[in-house]
Amino acid sequence: MDVQETSKLLDEELYSRQLYVLGLPAMERIQGAKVLLSGLQGLGAEIAKNLVLMGIGSLTLHDPHPTCWSDLAAQFFLSEQDLGRSRAEASQELLAKLNGAVQVCIHKGDITEDLLLHFQVVVLTALKLEEQLKVGSFCHKHGICFLVADTRGLVGQLFCDFGENFTVQEPTEAEPLTAAIQHISQEPLDVALLQPRVVAQSSQEVHRAHCLHQAFRALHKFQELSGRRPQPWDPVDTEMVVDLARALEPLKGTEGEPLEEQLDEALVRTVALSSAGSLSPMAAMLGAVAAQEVLKAISRKFMPLDQWLYFDALDCLPEDGESFPNPEDYAPRGCRYDGQIAVFGAHFQERLSHQHYLLVGAGAIGCELLKGFALVGLGAGGSGGVTVADMDHVERSNLSRQFLFRPQDIGRLKAEVAAEAAHRLNSDLLVTPLPYQLDPTTEHIYGDNFFSSVDGVAAALDSFQARRYVAARCTHYLKPLLEAGTKGTWGSACVFVPHLTEGYRAPASAAASEDTSYPICTVRHFPSTAEHTLQWARDEFEGLFRLFAETINRHQQALTPPADLDGPQMLNLLQVVLGVLRERPQTWRDCVVWALGHWQLRFHYGIEQLLRHFPPDKVLEDGTPFWSGPKQCPQPLEFDASQDMHLLFVLAAANLYAQMHGLPGSQDQTALKDLLQLLPLPDPQYLAPIFASDLELTLASAEFGPERLKKLHEALETWRMGAPLKPLMFEKDDDSNFHVDFVVAAASLRAQNYGIPPANRAKSKQIVGRIIPAIATTTAAVAGLVCLELYKVVGGPRPLTAFRHSYLHLAENYFSRWVPSAPAIQKFHDLKWTCWDRLEVPAGQPMRTLESLLAHLQELHELRVRMLLHGPALLYSAGWSPEKRAHHLSLRVTDLVQQVTGRAPEPGQRVLVLELSFEGEEEDTAFPPLHYEL
């Protein structure tokens, strides 16, 4: 093991969304942390993945045990080729590739006291109880934060001990200046004597957690006596575990008094039956929470667990199954799914392999879901498969959360990259990428034929509008929908099953929230709305005037420049800092020169370079123009000081640059115009060579040459050796500070580049201070919860009580799961229906004219009929004149639709969807649609 001391600059671009969750001070502490992780089965791999993505300083792996078949069901760094190799050694290379800034090391020996003293946090996931107690006692004594995490089939436990004098500097997600410092005291691991202080919301849940605690103790005791874990669904082993749990001394309270609780033997029995299994959704869920607790220990942000968490998903097991089914169906097969077969059996595994699912969205949650699908074997055999739909491209800021992407993938289509990565995780998985979003413009792609081959849909989308549309398609085609979303450390996972659960409904505040906050993908190179340009402008402000100043200030005391000065990260930083200047600005004129150069970089030369990579006439392999749909082809702007936004940008940027350097600014626009007339436009050679778009591969130092690098380094030294810079904290309510001016001007110019109508100043001021933060832990947690519901959906008919909606808040240790509501029943006269029902006219029936169709509806005669497929075109109304009604009634339905809409049914279209509404009823009454089969 060789963990080197390094000085690193925080990569604000890479961690941009995470910074909004944790803040810069916490991220700095995380970046310097050293963590020891023992145990690299599925749970350990999840913890390791999250910690490396989130940028801890170093991670040391410990697991000398050989890889076996059952590991592959949840350990995504391992493959069939690694069987027999040490888990730690087999995992190291792929882990290290997730984040080049994190040192990933291996410790091959025993865990000794001398070793433990090198780390701030120690995490154990696979050690025996005796070793857990020993390591935990030592860590508590020496102030080392200590965690134990474990999963057994469908149950999991997590224990945290951060010591007796742990200080939480930022307990909540409030601004650091308003959050009070809190001190907590935690006790060492002592499973036999101490009442578990568990995260739960009711006395019933507390009792269940206590029984799970005893079940884990009994499983440890069984392993101690037998030298192995219980066999899958073995009645003899199971009853032995129950006997051991029954014989345990009762738990004691904090005052030492015995707890008068009845052991739930049925619960212990169920735990023991499936305890041999290893499931990727359980590892994802618990691994996410454990990794978040590690971050709390390192960063001292958010309250840690107090002190136990028990989580079970035993609701995934069939409610009406036999107590002891045939153990042969659960026995190992010598295949990658052995860990999952131990819980659900080989027949269920076969059913999973024949499923065909549509995954909508290949962002952070989508990548985690696709990883989960590969591990559980969804669509990995026969006629099964997974289709991934996403039109976005990989950006550098995605890499800290979107597990399947690497730096070399920047600029490529997310769907294609994710499909290739998932296939590497499981070569039997058939993944089809489609670079088209789901919306009304792509219904010729995602139409009747497509959905007829789909068994279910998983949605990983970042806007309520997109979620509502996908949910409506699932309702139309009667497909189950699995859906998840996150915001910082908040997350939710939901399941919607036709005719069983309620349909998807966006939160009541969804419309308002989408007006005032941003979807995660707004910062990209293909803006299509004013909101996208505003988010881009706000990120410009943060990078130029706050994050850069904070970075320079951190390194001013260093005797030598940072070791990574020549890396792509530093070159990107230099690009922003230097612009056309070669030294620190000294005057207002210098600041104007810099601002003019930055205008040219962002709105002229940068756009020209983008168009060199993606010309206006570029065509995709399928013949579709690259610049089509929401991707609008940009045009470079020519600077003109007589245009208000051009001048406002330079005025605001120059003043902010001056404020950051402690120089006097100016509000005199007339003088600024005069100065700009004297200044030549900057030479492209000082801008284009150091422009690095997310759509390009990360620039290499070799492109600059030694002389160029030397000059850049010399210029940077003028900043490092000068007076401290003043980081500018965005303040939207002060109209004199140029903050809103800069964002409004930058967004407006960006909108001009792309032909987008800009938002006005009032709208911009309303929304520029808001952003949706994101972090890898929450993403992984909700993906795990979704995959748990997938087990139930695929497993066959289940009662409503088997399913769960979930909501969590990792920052505050809040977690809730509840049974979805049944669909609401609506009535009109004798007609009853839910959101899943429809009226149907089968093909070949005589109701071909509108008159015969209306007659078929019998008492539903006072109605209006609208054609929904191509918009709400009115086909018939009882309020029309007799002549108009007679004309429409005489026409065939298909001819009438074509006459009114101007469009014939699409090739392959199987039904026309007609909307019914009744004279005198409220316009928003949701009557069941009429499906008219063609």
Disulfide bonds with the S-S distance in Angstrom:
none
